[in-house]
Amino acid sequence: MKLSVFTVATPDLTPEELCRAAASAGIEGLEWRCKETPEELRKEKPSFWGHNICTISPDAGEDEIARFERAASGSGRKVLALTPYLACGDLESTDRVFRLAKRLGASMVRVGVPGYNRTRPYGELFEEAIAYLNEVEPLARDYGIKALIETHHVTIAPSAGLAHRLVSRYNPEHVGVLYDPGNMVHEGFENYRMGLELLGPHLAHVHVKNAGWSPSESQPNTPQAMGAGGAEADPLQPADWKSGWRPIASGIVPWKQVLADLKSVNYDGWFGLEDFSGAYGSAEMLHTYAKQMKTWMEEL
């Protein structure tokens, strides 16, 4: 089993600290978060999507690049991916990130997918995505780096099926899918095995995290208020549920079943940690994750 960590989940560790902690946990692969960090964010305490100190800039200079190279090589870790936040259609930024990924020895880069918020029709957004991917595929081929579409809520690719519709026309050697069941708790759930069978050779990478749903405390129709099989307190008031992040073993995604389904389709790629629950400190989270995944895989 090949384990990696996406450094968005370790915002309080420097690249050097992350690499040492990953080595201690037996996690071989690194997925560097790639994003600019504005000066105002650097004054804040570390956070996943704000002041994340385990992040490389897309415009990294020689000193910054050398630092990340030394951190990885000095700990014997493998740079697996560069994971930026590219906008669909931004080919200039996409090329810049591919160039940086090549320099760092990464083999995969996440590329942009249009968001979906009901303001523009899906068909229009789909055509924009295809126009972008038509340019990304030769870019990926030329750099020798696979472009990844992630299954992600609030985009036009929240499920394996919709991600497959985007990538199916492209060579899986150059364009693939980053399969993220944790994101699919929020939106995009499908039977895991069916989705994996559909993706076939386009299944390129897997992220490991979890999430769950809970009812709003202010609504009348909570399960607690209704009781088992009870009548609704107000049948004209739709229930209000919210999703949030959970530790890997205690969310809706049944990870042992997902691992079994991945095994059934002969997946032999990487499993990348991306836990946003905040249940553990960063170093403890890495050790817990490695123990969970190895134990569950051995039990299959």
N, C-alpha and C positions, 0 to 999 in steps of 0.2 A: 504494500500500500504506500503510495507516494503522497506525503502530506506537505502542504504549503500554508503560508499565511499572507493575507492581504493586509498591508500595514495601515489601512484605514482603521482597523480594529485595535491598533496599539498606539494611540496618539501621544501617550506620555513617555514612550521609549525613543531614544535617539536611534539612528540606524545601527550604530555599534552595539547598543544595548539590546536592540531587537534581535540582531544576529546571534549574539551570545545566548540570549534566552531561547531562541529557536533551536540552536545547537544543543542546549541542555535538555530540551524537550524531545529531541529526536525529529524535529521538523526540518526537512531538507530544503524546501523551495521557498522563494521569496517573490511576492507580488508587490512591487513598490507602488504606493499611491503617488500619482503624478498630477500636481496642480499648483498654481501660483498661490502664495500665502501673502495677502496684503499686510502692510505694516501694522495696521490697526488691529488685525487678528493676532499678531505676534505678542501683543500686550496681554492677551487673555490667557486663562489657564488652558492646558491641552484638552482638546475635544475631537471627536471623530471627524467632523466635517468643517471645523474651524481651524484652531491653531493645532494642527497635527504635526508634531515634530519629526515624524517618520515619513516625510513626504519629500519628493524631489520635484523641482520646478521643471516645466516643459522647456524653459529657456535656460536650463542649468549651464553654467560655465564650467571651465575645466576643473577648477578646484572642487566644485560641488560634485561633479561626475566622479572625480578621483576618490572623493570621500565615500560615496556609495559603492564604488568598485572595491575599495579596500575593506569596507565593512563586510561585504559578501565573501570575498576571496580569503580574508583573514580568518573567517570562521568556517570555511569550507562549505558555505551555502550556495545553492544554485539560483541564479536569477531566472525566474520562470516567465514573469509577465510584467508589463508596465500598464498600469490601470488608470487612465485619465478620465476626464469628464468632457469628452468631445461633443460638440454640437453636430447634428446631422447636416451635411453639406459643407462643413468647414474643412475643405481639403488642405488648405495651407497649414492649419494646426495639426491635422491628421498626419501630414507628411513630416512635420517637425517632431511629433511624438514617435513615429516609426523610426526616424533617424536616430533619436535618442535611445530607443529600445535596442536598435542594432548595436549601438556603441556599448550598451550595458550587457549585451549577450542574451537579451530576453527573446522568447520564441512566440509570444502572444501579446496582442494589444487590444483592449476593449475600444470599440468605435461607437459612434453616435447613432441613436435611434430617436425618431420624433416622439415627443410627449403627446399624450392624448388627454384633453380636459373638456371635451364636448363643444369646443368653440370652432373646430374645423373638422370636416368629414374624414373618416378613416381612409377612404379611397384616395383622397388628395395627399394625405400624409404618406400613404404607402408608396405612391409614385415618387415622392420626394426621396424617400428612403432608398428606393431602387436606383434612382439616378445617382445618388451618393455612392451606393455600394458598387455600381458599375465602374466608378472611378477608384474605389478602395481596393477592389480585387486585384487589378494589375499592380497597384502600389504594394500590396501584401506580397504578391508573387516576386516583384523586383527586390524587395528587402529580405525576402525569405522569412517573413514573420506572419503568423496567422491572425487575421482580424476576427474579433469575437463580438457577436451580438448577445447581449445578456437578457435572460428572461427577467423582466423588471416591471413592477406595478407602475401605473400612470404613464405608460408608453404604449406604442402600438405592438409591442412584443411581450405581453405579460405572461404568456403561456408557451409551452413547447410547440403547440400547433401553430400559433401566430409567428413565433420565431422561425419555425420551419418554412412557413410561407415566404418569409423574407430571404432566407439563405438557400433554398432548395435549387435555385437556378445557378448557383455558383459552385466552383470546384471546392470540395471540402478540405483540400490541401491548403487553401488560401483563406477561406471564409468559414467560420464555424460558430457554434452556440456555446455560450457560458450558461450552464444550467443551474438555476438557483431556486430550489424548492422553498427556501425561507421567504423569498420575495413573493412566491406564488401563494403564500398564506394570505397576503394582503389582497391579491388579485391574480387570477390566472390559473387556479387549480385545475388539474386534469389527473386522471389515473397516472401515477408516476411511470409505471412500466409501459403503458401505451404511448406516452409522450416520448420516452426514451427509444422505443422501437421505431417511432416515426422519425426521430432525428437521425437515427442510423449513423453514417460516417460523419455527419455534421456535428455530433456531440464531441466537443473539444475540451471542456473543462467543467468542473463542478465546484460551486461555493457551498460552504457548510455554515448555516446559522439557523435560527428558529424564531417563530413569532406565534402570537395567539390573539384571540378575540375576547373582549369583555364588554358587558352592557354598560351603558351610561347610568350612573347612579340616580340621575334626576328623572329618568323616564318611569312611567307607571308600570310598564309590562316587563319588569325584570323577572328572571327565573325564580328568584327568591320570593317575590311578591305573588307569583302565580302558583308556585308549588308544583309538584309532579302531576302533570296532566290537568292542572287547574285552568279555570277560565281566565281570559285576559281581563285585567283591571279596566282597560279602556280599549275596546276593539277597533276604535277609529284612530288610535294613535300608533303609527308604525314604530316598531322597536328601533332603538338607536344603539348600534354596536360599534366599537372602535378596536382597531388592531394595533398591536405594539410588539416590541421585541421581547423575546424570552431566551433563557439559557437553552443550549442545544438539546438537552435531554427532556426538557419540560414544556416544549411548545407543541403546536399542532402537527408539525412534520414528524412522521414516525421514521426516524432515521435508520433503524435496523431494517425496516421494509424497503426504504429507498436504496440502501446498500445492497440488499438482495436483488432489487430490480436492476440496479447498475451491473451487478455480477451477471444477471441473466442475459444482458446484451453485450457481455464481454468487455465492459469498460475497463481500461487499464491505465487511465490518465490520472491526473492530480486531483486532490481534494483540498480546497483552499479555505482556511478558517476566516470567517468574517462575522464574529459574534458582537452584536451591539447591545446585549442585554445589560452590561455593566455589573453582572453578578460576581465577577472575579477580577482581581487585579491582573494586569497584562501578563506577567510571567506565569501566574497560577493558571490563567486561562489557557495558555499554550500547553502546559503540562496536562491539564484536565482534558483538553481536546485530543491530544495525542493518545492518552490512555483510553478515552471513549472509543475513538475510531478503530484502534488496534484491537480492543476487546470485542467490539461488535462485529468486526470483520472475522475474527477468529471463531465467533459463535455461529456464523452462517454455515 
